[in-house]
Amino acid sequence: MSIAPLPFSRILRASAVGLLLAAGCQALPPYITWLPVTDEERNLKTPQIDKDAGAEALFWRVHLMDETQGPDIQTVLYHYVRVKIFTDRGREQQGTVDIPHYGQTAIVDVVGRTIKADGTVVELRKDAVFERDIVRTGGLKVKALSFAMPAVEPGAIVEYRYKEIRPRAAIHTRLQLQLQVPAHLVRYMIKPYSHERFQYGMRSATFNIAAAPLVKEPDGFYSVTYQNVPAFKEEPLMPAEAQVRPWMLLYYTKDEKLAPEKYWPEVGKRIYEAYKLETKVTGEVRAAAASAIEGAATPEEKIQRIHRYCVTQIKNLRADDVTEEQRSKAKQNSTPADTLKRGTGTPHDLNMLFTALVSAAGLEARVAQLSSRDDMVANRSFTDDYFMRAYDVAVKVDGKWRFYDVAQKDLPFGMLRWQEEGMEALISDPKEPVFARTDISGPEKSASARSGVFTLGEDGALSGDATLRYTGHSAARRRADMETRSPAQREEVIRDLVRSHFSNAEISAVKIEGLGDPEQALVYSYHVAIPGYAQRTGKRLFLQPGYFQRGEGPRFPASERKYDIHFEYAFSESDSVTIKMPAGFDLESPEAPGNINMGAPGEYVVSLGTTPGRELIYKRRLIFGRDTYLIFPAQYYGNVKAIFDAINQRDGNTITLRQTASAKGVQ
C-alpha cells in the first residue's frame, strides 16, 4: 500500500495553496506571553477531575492561524500549557515533557518555567530542550521534542509555551483535545483563512467527544472550549489513537452537502478520472504484459507473474539501496509507458503500472481508495474523503474483487499491510464505483516458527543453537526495522532480543537470512550460553522448558480496561525446544501444563516428553485470530485477559529434574 491524498483532495489542496500564496502576509496576533497566576491556582491542593491524578493541566490554550514563510503559507499553532503538581508521582510524570511530532512538522520557540509553592520562579534553560525518540504503546517509535522542567515539586505550577509549524497550509487540520494529564480547560482560538479568491468555507467535525460550538471572537477568531477533559492513557492493543482520543478536524470545502449515497459515487468517478492517464494501456504496456504472462493459464497466475515483473524489472525509487541523489535525478513518470521505458519508478508508479499491465492482460483492474486501521477508519456517513488516503489495486477475479500492492516490499505476493486488511475500499469506475472489503490474512500467513537445540549442564547452565523463522506480518515489521540498519547493528538487534530475556547470556554466531526477499521466511539464528538458566537446589534442577517465553510478562497486566482490544493481525506461533539433560538426572514431573481451547479464535497446545537419548522435548503451538477474530469490545476484556493470563502461566511452567541414586556423587 501507499499513502496519498485522494486525487480530489489533491486538487482542492493545490487550488487552496495557490490562493494562499497569492494572499500575501497577514498580521500576526499579539505574541502570547505568560498569563498571571491566580490565587485560586496557587492555592489548589488536590486534583479536581481525577482524584488519583498526580498533576492536572489548569489550561491548554492554542492559537491557530496561517502565516507566510517566504513563498509558502504555513499553518501555525501557538501552544500554552499550565500544569499544577500535586504529588511526587505528578512530579515524576511532569518533570520531563515530550511533544511528539510527525513528518515535517516542527516544534520551535520552546519557553517554560516552574513557579514553586513559595512563589520562586525558575526558568527553563535552553540547553534542557532536545530531540529524542520515544516508544509508544505497541513499540511504535516517534520523534519528540523533550525538555526537563526545572525545580518541579508538589505544589508547584509548571507552564510552557511552544510554536508548532505545519509545513504548508492544508485543507484539513487535526486538533487534539486531550493531554496525558486531566485538563480543566482546553481552548482553541482559530482564525479561518480568508481571501476574496478563496471560495472554500471552513467546517469542523469532532470525534470521540461531544461537539462544542464555535464561538465568534474579536479579530476574526473563533473559539472552541472544552472543560474537565480526562487524561489520555494508552492501553496495550488499543485501537488507533484517532479512534479513541478526542480530537477535532477543521477542513475547507466548497462542496455542497450531499447524501452519502450520492457523494461516494461522485468521489469514485473523480478517482477514476484522476488516475486515467496514469493507468493508460498503450502498445508498450500490452507488449510487456504479454511477455510477463506468457504460459500463465489462470487469472491468479497472470496476476502473480505481472506482480513479479513489476518487482524484478522496475527499480523502486523508495528501496533502501537507492540513494537520495539517485532519487533526485530520476525523471517523473506520467504514464505506465514512462515507467517501462525508464525502468524506475516511485511506489505510486509501480502500482499504476501494475494496474495497466493487469488491464492489458484482459482482467478488470481499478485503483481503490481506503482508510487504514492505524488511523481513523472512514465512515460513509462522513461525506469527506479525507480519511480514505491509502490506495491499492483492485482486480476482479471470478466475480470477486481482490486487492494488491506491488510496492509493498516487506510482504509476500497477495498480502496487504495489516492496517489495510478488513477495510472498506472504494473501487473507482467511470460509471458505477462500488465498495468492497479487503480480506484479512489467516494465522498461517503470519507465522513464527522457533526452534532450539540445547544442552543443560548439571550446574543449570544452558547452551546451544536457536533459530527463529518469521513470515507475513510477523516478518514485515522486523524487516522494515532491519533494513534501516548496518550489518553490525542488525546483529546487535538479535543480541538485544536475547538479552531482554537473559541478561547474562553470551551470544555468538549471529546470522540473518531472507532479509531482502519477502517471499522467503526471515530467519534469525544464533548460538547462546546462559549460566544459571535452571536453578540447582540440592539434587534437583528446576527448569523452564519454554525457552522462547522465558521472562515474558502478561500481555494484559491491567485489571480493568477502557478501550476495545484490537489485535493487528492473526498469527500463529510454533516452538520446538530440545534440551539434552545432564548425566545422572531424570525428569521428575513429566506432565505438560495443559492445553487451552479458545473456540473459534484459536488454540494453545503444549506437549512435553523425553527420548531414549535423554533429551527433553518441549513443543508449543499458539494460533490466534482464526475466522477474523481480531477485535474484542472492552466489555469482554476479562475473557481475553483470562485466556492470555492462562497462556502466560503455562508458558512459565517449571519442571523438575532429579539426580538419580545411580548418579550419587555426581555434583
SVG drawing of the C-alpha trace seen along z (x, -y; Angstrom):
<svg xmlns="http://www.w3.org/2000/svg" viewBox="-29 -43 60 90">
<polyline fill="none" stroke="black" stroke-width="0.4" points="0.0,0.0 1.0,-3.6 -0.4,-6.5 -1.5,-9.5 -4.3,-12.1 -7.2,-11.3 -7.0,-12.9 -9.9,-15.2 -8.2,-16.2 -5.0,-16.9 -6.9,-19.1 -8.6,-21.0 -5.3,-21.4 -3.4,-22.6 -6.1,-25.2 -6.2,-26.4 -2.5,-26.7 -2.2,-28.6 -4.7,-31.1 -3.0,-31.2 0.3,-32.1 -1.3,-34.9 -2.7,-36.4 0.5,-37.9 1.4,-38.4 -1.1,-38.5 -0.6,-40.4 0.4,-38.0 -1.7,-38.1 -0.2,-39.6 2.6,-37.4 1.4,-35.1 3.0,-36.0 2.8,-34.4 -0.6,-34.9 -0.8,-35.9 -1.1,-33.0 -4.3,-33.4 -4.7,-32.9 -7.1,-30.0 -4.5,-28.3 -1.7,-28.9 -3.8,-27.6 -5.2,-24.5 -4.2,-21.5 -6.0,-18.5 -6.9,-17.3 -10.4,-18.3 -11.0,-15.9 -9.3,-12.6 -8.7,-12.1 -5.8,-9.8 -4.1,-12.2 -0.6,-13.4 -1.0,-16.5 -3.6,-18.3 -3.5,-20.9 -5.1,-24.1 -5.4,-25.1 -4.2,-24.3 -4.7,-27.3 -3.9,-27.2 -4.0,-30.0 -4.2,-28.7 -3.7,-30.7 -1.9,-30.7 1.3,-32.6 3.6,-33.5 7.1,-32.0 9.0,-33.0 6.9,-31.9 4.8,-29.5 1.8,-29.7 2.1,-27.6 -0.4,-26.5 1.0,-27.7 -0.3,-26.8 0.9,-28.6 0.5,-26.3 0.4,-27.4 0.1,-24.7 -0.1,-25.3 0.0,-22.3 -0.4,-22.0 1.7,-19.4 0.0,-17.7 2.2,-14.6 5.6,-13.1 4.1,-10.9 3.0,-14.1 6.5,-15.5 7.9,-12.4 5.4,-12.5 5.7,-16.2 9.4,-16.6 10.1,-15.8 7.7,-17.0 7.6,-15.1 6.0,-16.8 5.6,-14.2 5.7,-15.5 5.3,-13.7 6.6,-14.2 7.8,-17.7 6.0,-19.3 8.4,-21.4 8.3,-22.4 10.2,-25.6 10.5,-28.5 10.0,-26.5 10.0,-28.5 9.0,-27.3 9.1,-28.0 8.3,-26.5 6.6,-28.6 7.4,-26.9 5.0,-26.8 6.8,-29.7 6.5,-31.9 10.0,-31.4 10.2,-31.3 12.8,-29.0 13.2,-29.4 13.6,-26.5 17.2,-26.6 17.6,-26.4 20.1,-23.6 17.4,-21.5 15.5,-21.2 16.4,-18.3 15.1,-15.9 14.8,-12.2 12.9,-9.1 10.1,-7.9 8.4,-4.5 4.6,-4.5 2.3,-1.5 2.8,1.2 6.5,0.4 6.0,-2.4 8.9,-4.9 8.1,-8.6 10.2,-11.8 9.6,-14.1 10.9,-17.4 11.7,-16.9 12.6,-19.2 13.3,-18.7 11.4,-21.2 13.4,-22.7 12.7,-22.6 9.4,-20.6 7.9,-19.7 4.5,-19.1 2.6,-22.3 4.4,-23.9 3.0,-25.2 4.7,-24.2 4.0,-26.1 5.4,-26.1 4.8,-27.6 5.9,-26.4 5.2,-27.0 4.1,-24.2 4.7,-24.8 2.9,-22.5 4.8,-22.8 2.0,-24.1 -1.5,-25.4 -3.8,-22.5 -7.4,-21.8 -7.6,-19.5 -6.1,-20.3 -6.3,-18.0 -6.6,-19.5 -6.0,-17.3 -8.3,-17.9 -6.7,-15.7 -3.4,-15.7 -1.6,-13.0 -3.0,-14.7 -6.6,-15.8 -7.3,-19.3 -9.6,-21.8 -9.8,-23.9 -8.9,-23.2 -9.4,-26.1 -8.6,-26.7 -8.6,-30.2 -9.0,-29.6 -8.5,-32.2 -10.0,-30.8 -8.2,-31.6 -10.0,-34.4 -9.3,-35.9 -11.5,-37.2 -10.2,-34.5 -10.6,-31.7 -14.1,-30.2 -13.9,-27.4 -15.8,-27.5 -14.5,-26.2 -16.2,-23.3 -15.4,-21.2 -16.1,-17.7 -15.4,-16.3 -14.6,-12.7 -14.8,-10.7 -16.2,-13.7 -19.4,-15.7 -19.1,-18.6 -18.7,-22.1 -19.9,-25.2 -17.5,-27.5 -17.9,-31.0 -17.1,-34.1 -14.4,-36.2 -12.7,-39.6 -10.1,-40.0 -11.5,-37.3 -11.0,-34.3 -13.4,-31.6 -13.1,-29.8 -14.0,-26.2 -13.8,-25.3 -13.8,-22.0 -13.8,-21.7 -12.8,-18.9 -11.2,-16.7 -9.9,-13.4 -6.3,-12.3 -5.4,-10.1 -4.0,-6.8 -2.6,-4.3 -3.5,-0.6 -1.9,2.4 -3.5,3.4 -6.0,0.5 -7.4,-1.0 -5.6,-3.8 -5.5,-7.0 -7.6,-8.8 -10.4,-6.2 -10.4,-6.8 -8.8,-10.1 -10.9,-13.3 -10.0,-15.5 -11.4,-17.9 -11.0,-18.1 -11.0,-21.5 -11.5,-21.4 -12.3,-23.7 -14.7,-22.7 -16.9,-24.3 -18.8,-21.0 -22.5,-21.3 -23.6,-18.7 -24.6,-15.6 -26.2,-12.4 -23.7,-9.6 -25.4,-7.5 -24.7,-10.4 -21.4,-11.7 -19.3,-8.5 -20.2,-7.5 -19.1,-11.0 -15.8,-10.6 -15.3,-7.2 -15.8,-8.7 -13.3,-11.5 -10.8,-9.0 -11.1,-7.1 -10.6,-10.3 -7.7,-11.4 -5.8,-8.1 -6.9,-7.5 -3.7,-8.7 -1.5,-7.1 -3.1,-3.6 -3.4,-4.0 -2.9,-0.9 -0.6,-1.5 1.2,0.7 4.3,0.8 2.1,1.9 0.4,4.6 3.7,6.0 5.1,6.0 2.0,7.7 2.1,10.4 5.7,11.1 5.1,11.2 2.1,13.6 3.4,16.0 2.5,19.5 0.1,18.5 -3.1,20.4 -5.3,18.9 -6.1,15.3 -4.2,15.9 -1.1,17.0 -1.3,13.9 -1.6,11.6 1.3,13.2 3.6,13.0 2.8,9.4 3.4,8.7 6.8,10.4 7.6,8.5 7.0,5.1 9.1,6.1 12.0,7.5 12.1,5.3 11.3,1.9 13.6,0.3 11.6,-1.0 13.0,-4.5 12.0,-4.1 14.1,-0.9 16.8,-1.0 19.6,-0.6 18.6,-3.8 20.5,-6.9 18.9,-10.4 21.0,-11.6 19.5,-8.8 16.0,-9.8 16.6,-13.4 17.9,-12.7 15.1,-10.3 12.7,-11.8 9.0,-11.9 6.8,-9.3 3.4,-10.4 2.3,-7.2 2.9,-3.4 4.9,-3.6 7.3,-6.1 7.8,-3.7 8.5,-0.8 10.9,-2.9 12.9,-4.2 12.8,-1.0 12.4,-3.1 9.5,-4.5 8.1,-5.5 5.8,-3.1 2.9,-5.0 4.4,-4.5 4.7,-0.7 1.1,-0.4 -0.1,-2.4 2.0,-0.2 0.6,2.9 -2.9,1.7 -2.2,1.0 -0.5,4.4 -3.3,6.4 -5.8,4.5 -3.7,5.3 -3.8,8.9 -7.6,8.9 -8.6,8.6 -10.6,5.8 -8.3,3.6 -9.1,0.4 -7.4,-2.0 -9.1,-1.6 -9.1,-4.1 -9.4,-3.1 -8.6,-4.1 -6.1,-2.5 -6.7,-0.8 -3.8,-2.7 -5.7,-5.9 -9.3,-6.9 -11.4,-4.3 -13.7,-6.0 -17.4,-6.1 -19.6,-6.6 -21.9,-8.9 -19.0,-11.4 -19.1,-12.8 -15.5,-13.9 -12.7,-11.8 -10.0,-12.8 -9.8,-9.5 -9.5,-7.4 -5.9,-8.3 -4.5,-4.9 -4.8,-3.2 -4.4,0.3 -5.1,2.0 -8.4,4.0 -8.6,6.8 -11.8,8.7 -11.2,12.5 -14.2,14.9 -16.6,12.1 -14.8,11.0 -12.5,8.1 -9.0,8.9 -6.5,6.3 -2.8,5.9 0.0,3.6 3.0,4.2 5.1,1.6 4.9,3.3 8.4,4.7 8.2,6.4 5.2,8.7 4.8,11.6 2.5,11.5 -1.2,11.1 -0.8,9.6 -1.6,6.1 -0.3,4.2 -2.2,5.3 -3.6,1.7 -5.5,2.2 -6.9,5.7 -10.6,5.8 -11.1,2.3 -13.9,1.0 -12.3,-0.2 -14.0,-2.5 -13.2,-1.0 -13.1,-3.7 -15.1,-3.4 -16.3,-5.8 -19.9,-4.8 -20.6,-2.7 -18.0,-2.9 -18.5,-0.3 -17.4,0.5 -15.7,3.9 -14.0,5.1 -10.3,6.3 -9.5,9.7 -7.9,10.5 -5.0,12.9 -5.3,16.1 -3.0,17.1 -1.0,19.4 0.2,16.4 1.9,14.7 3.8,17.4 6.6,17.5 8.4,20.9 11.1,21.0 13.4,24.0 16.3,24.6 18.6,27.5 20.4,27.1 22.5,28.9 21.8,28.4 24.7,28.7 24.4,30.1 25.0,26.6 22.0,25.3 23.9,23.7 22.2,23.9 24.0,23.7 23.0,24.4 21.6,23.1 18.4,21.3 16.6,20.5 13.6,18.1 11.6,18.0 9.0,15.3 6.6,14.9 3.9,12.5 3.1,9.7 5.3,11.3 8.3,10.7 7.3,7.3 7.9,5.1 11.2,6.9 12.3,6.5 11.4,2.8 13.4,2.2 16.4,4.3 16.6,2.7 17.5,-0.7 20.4,0.8 24.0,1.7 25.1,5.4 26.7,4.8 23.6,3.1 21.4,5.9 23.4,8.4 23.1,6.2 19.3,6.3 19.4,10.1 21.7,9.8 19.4,7.3 16.5,9.6 18.2,12.5 19.5,10.3 16.0,8.9 15.2,12.4 18.6,13.4 20.7,10.5 23.8,12.7 23.6,14.6 26.7,14.9 25.6,14.7 27.7,15.7 27.4,16.9 24.5,14.5 23.1,14.9 20.2,13.2 18.7,14.7 15.9,13.8 16.0,10.1 15.5,8.8 13.0,11.4 9.5,11.2 8.6,14.5 11.0,16.3 10.9,16.5 13.0,14.0 15.4,16.2 17.5,15.3 19.9,17.8 22.5,17.7 24.5,19.7 23.8,18.9 25.3,19.8 23.3,18.9 24.8,19.5 22.2,20.5 19.3,21.0 18.0,23.7 18.1,23.4 20.1,26.0 18.9,26.9 20.5,29.9 19.7,32.9 17.2,31.1 17.3,28.7 14.2,26.5 13.9,25.9 11.5,23.8 11.4,25.7 9.6,22.8 12.9,21.1 11.4,18.6 8.8,17.3 11.3,17.1 10.9,13.8 7.8,12.6 5.2,10.8 1.5,10.9 0.2,9.4 -2.7,7.6 -1.4,6.6 -4.2,4.2 -7.2,5.4 -9.6,3.1 -9.8,1.6 -11.4,-1.4 -10.8,-0.8 -11.7,2.1 -8.9,4.7 -7.6,4.6 -5.1,7.3 -3.2,6.1 -3.3,9.4 -4.0,13.1 -0.9,15.1 0.5,18.5 3.5,19.5 5.1,22.9 8.0,23.7 10.2,26.8 12.8,27.0 15.1,29.9 17.2,30.0 19.8,32.7 19.6,33.4 22.7,33.7 24.1,37.1 22.6,38.5 19.4,36.5 15.9,37.7 12.6,35.9 10.7,36.0 7.5,34.2 6.7,35.2 3.3,33.6 2.7,30.8 0.9,27.7 -2.3,28.3 -3.9,27.0 -6.4,24.2 -9.3,24.4 -10.4,20.8 -13.2,21.9 -13.3,20.0 -10.5,17.6 -7.7,20.1 -6.0,22.7 -3.0,23.3 -1.4,26.7 1.7,27.8 3.4,31.2 6.4,32.4 8.3,35.7 11.7,37.4 13.6,39.6 15.7,42.7 18.7,40.5 17.9,38.5 16.6,35.5 13.7,33.4 11.3,32.4 9.0,29.4 6.6,28.3 4.2,25.4 1.6,24.1 -0.4,20.9 -3.0,19.9 -4.9,16.7 -7.2,14.7 -8.9,17.5 -12.1,16.5 -11.1,12.8 -11.5,12.7 -9.2,9.7 -11.4,7.1 -13.0,7.5 -15.2,5.0 -13.9,3.7 -16.7,5.5 -15.1,8.8 -11.7,7.7 -11.9,10.1 -12.4,13.1 -9.5,12.1 -7.2,11.3 -8.1,14.7 -7.0,16.5 -3.7,14.8 -3.0,14.9 -3.5,18.7 -1.2,18.9 1.4,16.8 1.1,19.1 1.6,22.2 4.5,20.7 6.2,20.1 5.7,23.7 8.7,25.1 9.6,28.8 11.9,30.7 15.0,32.8 16.1,35.0 19.5,36.5 19.1,40.3 20.6,42.6 22.8,44.2 24.4,40.9 25.2,40.4 28.4,38.4 28.0,36.6 28.0,32.9"/>
</svg>
